[in-house]
Structure formats: C-alpha cells, structure tokens
Amino acid sequence: MKFSDIKIGTKLYIGFGAIVVILVLLITVAYVNFSRFSEANLRNIQSYEALEQTQGLLESLINIQTGERGFAFTGQESFLDPLNAGKKSFAERITKIKGLTADSPKQQERLAKLEADQQKWMKVAIDPVLKLRKGVTAGTIQLDSLVMFEQTGRGERAMNEMRVMIAEFRAAEEDLLVKRSWDVANLQKLTNTILIGGGVIAVLLAAVEEPDRVQQLLDVQHHTSSPFPHGIGSMKISSAAGLARPTRPSWHTATMSRGNAGLAFGICVAHEAISSRISSIARVFGFMLGSFAS
C-alpha cells in the first residue's frame, strides 16, 4: 500500500502521533540533562565550600602552632586560648569537609591522612612542649630541656607536611571543578543539538500536510447537508497562493453523514491552527539556532 492511499484521518493520526512522541522524547531528554546540570551545580557548590573550609583548616593549625609557641616562650595561660580554639575548629572543619566530599574516595583518603597526622602532631610535638613549659614554670624542669626539644624541629616538619597535604587537597578539588565545567559545557551542547534537531523534525511533520486532500474533503461537505449554519465549504482555508474557496472535486458523492461533516470541520480547524503556528515555530527555531551558534 502506498502512503498516498492511506486515509486522511489515518495520516493525521500518524502525523500528530509522531509529533507527540518527539515532544515526549525531547521533554525526557531535557529533564534528564537538566537534572544532571543541577547535580553538577550542587557538586560545584560543595567543592567551593570545601575549598573555603580547607583554608579554615590551615588557619586552625596555625592557631594551634601560635598558641603553643606563645605559651612555650612566656608560660602565660592566655596563649592556650588560640591553641584550644584551633583544636576545636580543626575537628569541626574536617568533619564538614568529609561530608562535602563524600563522593570522592581519593579526597576522603587525603582527609583521613591529614586528620591522623594532625593528631600525631599534637601528640609528639605540641603536647610535649606544653608539658615541658609547665614543668619549667613549676621549677621541676630546666629551660634548656624545653629549648633543646624545640630545636629538634619535629613540630615544624609535621606542620609543613600538613600544609602540603592541604595544598594537594585543594588542587584536586580545583581539578574536579574544571572537569565538571567541561562536562556541563559538553552536555549543554548535546542538549541544544537534540532539542533543536527534535524541534526541526516536529516542525517538518507539522508542516508536511496535504492541503489538496483536506480541500477535497471540504468540497464534499460543501455539497452535503451540514450541521453548521453556512456549511464548512463556505469557510476559507489558507494555501501557498493565498485565501481561496474550495471547488467541487471529480470524485464528489451525493451523500455524506453528519459525522463525516464534523470530521471535516475538525480537519479544517486543525489545518488552520497548524498553519497559523508554523511561522511562529520557525521564528523560535531561528532564535534557537542563533543562540546555539553563539
């Protein structure tokens, strides 16, 4: 069977059905890709927060070191305030960063190592100095013992190692930001291509009609009884040449049911609606092409 032999009603069903399928597919693609956009944006926000928190980690370590040195030199208890605040801040910040980077196993490993090194640093470098200084103040330990311990530099070496770990963490997080930005840009291009391509197909399907067949059906109704006051045949339809009244076809029959007349009216309305919107769709399509090209 040739496509031209298919009934007009069947063709309309096929055409509009195809348009509906295309629209559903486009909506699905848009929904899935926009969900991926949202997920990528959320991860980027979390990365920026993690980077901010890592800066706070370094500040916490510096506060601990500053408090330890101040107390070691002066023996004044007031210098323990920044030390204690730094310890508390470090624990809070690293817990928060772990939550922000839970989707990255490598970052979790870096954080776990940093946390373990910080605890070791406190145990082998900071706490011994505090203990020695308290002994010096109490007169049970010589000041030279404290000076000799500080000169070993174990605390400074551990601090420098933690600085390096924090820098590595930040560099890895910044690399993830760059990668996500590229992924989002490529996904956006793919989405635009799919939406524009699907839109073109939908416009073509809406535009590919057979006005001659519709006009013939209207001619038949024009010469039969109609449920409308002046008959469908008296309605004007648009064509490539302008507005024109239908003429009687050679295959005119003498009878036509009111149901078929109603079908003719429906086809006419659909034809007019689609024709009136093709130019609008074309303008939107042109705008989309311009945006995509830019």
Buried (B, 14 or more C-beta within 10 A) or exposed (E): EEEEEEEBEEBBEEBBEBBEEBEEEBEEBBEEBEEBBEEBEEBBEBBBBBBEBBEBBBBBBBBBBBBBBBBBEEBEEEBBEBBEBBBEBBBBBBEBBBEBBEEBEEBBEBBEBBBEBBEEBBEEBBEBBBEBBBBBBEEEBEEEEBEEBBEEEBBEEBBEBBEEBBEBBBEBBEEBEEEBEEEBEEBEEEBBEBBBEBBBBBBEBBEEBBEEBBBBBBBBBBBBEBEBEEBBBEBEBEEEEEEEEBEEBEEEEEEBEEEBBBBBBEBBEBBBEBBEEEEEBEEEBEEBBEEEEE
